[in-house]
Amino acid sequence: MRILGIHDGHNASACLLDDGRVRYVFQEERLTNLKNYVGFPQRSIRRILELCQLSIDQVDEVAWASNYMLDPYDPKRIGELFERENRTPGKKTKERLVLALRRTAPGVYDRLLEKGRRKRAQHLRDMGYAGKITFVDHHRAHAATAYYGSPWWRGERVLVLTNDGAGDALCSTVSVGEAGRFERRAETTQADSLGHIYSRVTMLLGMVPLDHEYKVMGLGPYAPEDGGRKSYGVLSRYLGLTEGGLTFRRRVSEPLNFVYPRLRRDLNLHRFDWIAWGVQHLTETLLAEWVQNCVRATGLRKVAAAGGVFMNVKANQQILALPEVDGLFVYPSSGD
């Protein structure tokens, strides 16, 4: 059975699975020379089919990542996107409606996006594909890469964690993997996303969100600790863990994807390196405590992880050093 996997968000990509074996995987940026390319990966699909000497009608099923997604955007203008979603709605009725739905009725807005997502299947129909298309939950896809990519999934029970900015209305999940399958135990909504804080801080520091977070991570250790703790003191008031410790919960009123204006106010006159230290320390502290809680709740000491927040190698170093953790596998690419 041939299954074509498609992702059309940032780092768009395609993959062909042939009777359980990966034949080819391409990221669209490699063929377009546009870093972090966003959109339908048409070139990747055509190149895979060409290399396999197949036509599109010889594909049995398509697995399309995420149940819904924002419209494709130019990754070079992601900062403008974040600015737009946080500013006061202008005079345009459509913009006012979209922002109101995103802020006050995200469930309604998500269903509208999901309906629109189905229309994107027309890209495949235009290529001549008439078969079955399955849309795969965003964090289930992340969890699968972590679990099946880990060295333990064939014979051991594994704690499977995902954490990112957002995908299909969630930002983190906790699952237990056993005997080739995994079951979700807890999840956090996108309004309470640690990844959203980090990406907005990245933009606040004049860098490109969803791309330059590694620079913020690398900058943090150069800050004086006393200054960094001032910024951490501010940021720690934004997000914490729930009483059970398996999910995150924001401590501010607005959903954290709309937290940029608050960041600008609260961190005004803080030095840029203090802010980098603060957001990095927040990430390391919260992730380590979250992992400890998940290990205690499940009794599983081997952790498989995926998602953009787990690309933070300094936080991963802290997790691996935890006495509760016997092993950590992080899927090496957080592409969605």
C-alpha positions in Angstrom: 0.0 0.0 0.0 1.3 3.4 -1.0 0.6 6.3 1.4 1.6 9.9 0.5 2.1 12.2 3.5 1.7 15.9 3.0 2.4 18.9 5.2 1.6 22.4 3.8 2.4 24.7 6.7 5.8 26.1 7.5 8.6 23.7 6.4 6.2 22.2 3.9 7.1 18.6 3.0 6.0 15.4 1.4 6.8 11.7 2.0 5.9 8.4 0.3 5.4 5.3 2.4 5.4 2.1 0.3 4.2 -1.0 2.2 5.5 0.4 5.5 8.9 1.5 4.1 9.8 5.1 3.6 10.8 5.6 -0.1 11.5 9.4 -0.2 11.0 12.5 1.9 11.4 16.0 0.5 11.0 19.4 2.1 9.8 22.0 -0.4 12.4 24.5 0.6 15.1 22.3 -0.9 13.4 22.6 -4.3 12.3 26.2 -4.2 15.4 27.7 -2.4 12.9 29.5 -0.1 13.8 28.8 3.6 10.9 27.4 5.7 8.7 27.4 2.6 5.0 27.5 3.4 2.3 26.1 1.2 1.3 23.0 -0.8 4.5 21.0 -1.5 3.7 20.4 -5.2 7.3 20.2 -6.3 8.2 17.6 -3.6 5.2 15.4 -4.6 6.1 15.5 -8.3 9.8 14.8 -7.5 8.9 11.8 -5.3 6.6 10.4 -8.0 9.3 10.9 -10.6 12.0 9.1 -8.6 9.6 6.2 -7.8 8.4 6.1 -11.4 4.8 6.4 -10.3 1.8 8.4 -11.3 -0.4 10.1 -8.8 -3.3 7.7 -9.4 -1.0 4.8 -8.2 -1.1 6.3 -4.6 -3.6 4.4 -2.5 -4.2 7.1 0.2 -3.0 10.5 1.3 -2.4 11.4 4.9 -2.6 15.2 5.2 -1.1 16.7 8.4 -3.4 18.8 10.7 -7.1 19.1 10.7 -7.0 22.8 10.1 -4.4 25.5 9.5 -4.2 29.2 9.0 -3.9 30.3 5.4 -0.3 30.0 3.9 1.8 33.0 4.6 5.2 34.3 3.5 7.6 33.2 6.2 9.6 36.4 5.7 6.5 38.3 6.8 5.6 36.2 9.9 6.4 39.2 12.1 3.7 41.2 10.3 1.3 38.3 10.8 1.9 38.4 14.6 1.6 42.2 14.7 -1.7 42.0 12.8 -3.3 39.5 15.1 -2.4 41.6 18.1 -3.3 45.0 17.0 -6.7 46.7 17.6 -9.1 45.8 14.7 -9.3 48.4 12.0 -12.2 49.6 10.0 -12.5 46.5 7.8 -15.5 44.4 8.9 -13.9 41.1 7.9 -10.7 41.8 9.9 -12.8 42.8 13.0 -14.9 39.6 12.7 -11.8 37.3 12.3 -10.0 38.9 15.3 -13.2 38.7 17.4 -13.7 35.0 16.6 -10.0 34.2 17.3 -10.1 36.0 20.7 -13.6 35.1 22.0 -14.8 32.0 20.1 -11.7 30.0 19.0 -13.8 26.9 18.7 -16.0 28.5 16.1 -13.1 29.9 14.3 -11.3 26.6 14.3 -14.3 24.8 12.7 -14.4 27.5 10.0 -10.7 26.8 9.3 -11.3 23.1 9.3 -14.0 23.5 6.7 -11.7 25.6 4.6 -8.9 23.0 4.9 -10.9 20.5 3.0 -11.0 22.8 0.1 -7.2 22.6 -0.2 -7.6 19.0 -1.3 -8.4 20.6 -4.7 -4.6 20.9 -5.1 -4.4 17.1 -5.2 -7.4 16.8 -7.4 -5.8 19.2 -9.9 -2.9 16.8 -10.0 -5.2 14.0 -11.0 -5.6 12.3 -7.6 -9.1 10.9 -6.9 -8.4 8.6 -3.9 -8.9 8.8 -0.2 -7.6 11.7 1.8 -7.2 11.5 5.6 -6.5 14.6 7.7 -4.3 13.6 10.7 -4.5 15.4 14.0 -1.4 17.7 14.4 -0.2 16.4 17.8 -1.0 12.8 17.0 1.4 13.2 14.0 4.1 14.7 16.3 3.6 11.9 18.9 3.9 9.3 16.2 7.3 10.7 15.0 8.5 10.6 18.6 7.2 7.2 19.5 8.0 5.2 16.4 11.3 7.1 16.0 12.4 6.1 19.5 14.6 3.0 20.1 12.1 1.6 22.7 8.7 1.4 20.9 8.9 -2.3 19.9 9.4 -3.7 23.3 8.9 -1.1 26.1 6.3 1.2 27.5 7.2 4.8 26.6 6.2 8.2 27.8 5.4 10.3 24.7 5.3 14.1 25.0 4.6 16.8 22.4 5.1 20.5 22.9 5.0 23.3 20.3 3.4 26.7 19.6 0.1 25.3 18.4 -1.5 22.8 16.2 -5.2 21.8 15.9 -6.0 24.0 18.9 -3.4 22.3 21.2 0.1 23.1 22.3 1.1 20.0 24.3 0.0 16.3 24.8 1.0 13.5 27.2 0.6 9.9 25.9 1.6 6.4 26.9 3.0 4.3 24.1 2.8 0.5 24.4 2.8 -2.5 21.9 3.0 -0.3 18.9 0.2 2.1 19.8 -0.1 5.2 22.0 -2.9 6.6 24.1 -3.3 10.2 25.0 -3.6 11.0 28.7 -3.5 14.8 28.9 -3.5 17.9 26.6 -3.1 21.6 26.8 -5.0 24.2 24.7 -3.1 26.6 22.4 -4.2 29.5 24.5 -1.8 28.3 27.2 1.2 27.8 25.0 4.8 28.1 26.2 5.8 28.1 22.6 3.7 31.2 21.9 5.6 33.1 24.7 8.9 32.1 23.2 8.0 33.1 19.6 6.6 36.4 20.7 9.7 37.2 22.7 11.7 36.3 19.6 9.8 38.9 17.7 10.1 41.4 20.5 13.9 41.1 20.3 13.8 42.0 16.6 14.3 38.5 15.3 12.2 36.2 13.1 9.7 34.1 15.0 9.3 30.4 14.1 12.9 30.6 12.9 15.3 32.5 15.2 14.3 31.1 18.5 17.7 29.3 18.6 19.4 32.7 18.7 17.4 33.7 21.7 18.4 30.4 23.4 22.1 31.0 22.6 22.0 34.6 23.8 20.6 33.8 27.2 23.8 32.6 28.9 25.6 35.9 28.1 23.2 37.9 30.3 24.1 38.8 33.9 21.9 36.5 36.1 20.6 39.4 38.3 19.2 41.2 35.2 17.9 37.9 33.7 16.0 37.1 36.9 14.2 40.5 36.6 12.9 39.5 33.2 12.1 35.9 34.4 10.2 37.4 37.3 7.9 39.1 34.8 7.5 36.2 32.4 6.9 33.6 35.2 3.7 35.5 35.9 2.4 34.6 32.4 2.3 30.7 32.6 2.5 27.9 35.1 1.3 24.3 35.5 -2.1 23.0 36.6 -2.5 21.4 40.0 -2.1 17.9 38.5 1.0 19.1 36.7 0.3 17.4 33.4 -1.0 20.5 31.6 -0.1 24.2 31.3 -2.3 27.1 32.3 -1.8 30.8 31.6 -1.8 33.3 34.5 -2.9 36.2 32.3 -6.3 37.0 30.9 -5.5 36.9 27.2 -4.7 33.8 25.2 -0.9 33.6 24.9 -0.9 33.9 21.1 -2.2 37.5 21.8 0.3 38.3 24.5 2.7 40.4 22.4 1.3 43.8 23.5 1.6 42.8 27.2 5.2 41.7 26.6 6.0 45.1 25.1 4.6 46.8 28.2 5.9 44.5 30.9 9.4 44.2 29.5 9.8 47.9 28.6 13.4 49.1 29.5 14.5 45.5 30.2 17.8 44.8 28.4 17.6 42.4 25.4 19.9 39.9 27.0 18.0 39.9 30.3 14.8 39.0 28.3 16.6 36.2 26.5 17.8 34.8 29.8 14.4 35.1 31.3 12.4 33.3 28.6 15.0 30.6 28.4 15.0 30.0 32.1 11.2 30.0 32.1 11.3 27.3 29.3 13.8 25.1 31.1 12.1 25.4 34.4 8.5 24.7 33.2 9.5 21.9 30.8 11.6 20.1 33.5 8.9 20.3 36.0 6.3 19.2 33.5 8.4 16.1 32.5 8.9 15.2 36.2 5.2 15.3 36.8 4.5 13.2 33.7 7.0 10.6 34.8 5.5 10.4 38.3 2.0 10.1 37.0 2.7 7.3 34.5 5.6 5.6 36.1 7.5 5.7 32.8 11.1 6.8 32.9 11.9 6.7 29.1 10.7 9.8 27.3 10.1 10.2 23.5 9.4 13.9 22.6 8.6 16.0 19.5 7.4 19.4 18.5 9.0 22.8 18.1 9.6 23.5 21.8 11.6 20.4 22.1 14.1 21.8 19.6 15.4 23.8 22.6 18.6 21.8 23.2 19.4 23.5 26.5 16.0 22.6 27.9 16.5 19.0 26.7 19.8 19.0 28.5 18.0 19.8 31.7 15.4 17.1 31.1 18.0 14.5 30.4 19.8 15.4 33.7 16.6 14.8 35.8 17.0 11.8 38.1 13.5 10.7 37.1 14.5 10.3 33.5 16.4 7.1 32.3 16.4 8.0 28.6 15.3 10.8 26.3 14.7 10.6 22.6 13.8 13.8 20.8 12.7 13.6 17.2 15.4 15.4 15.2 13.1 17.5 13.0 10.2 19.4 14.4 8.6 20.0 10.9 4.9 19.6 11.2 
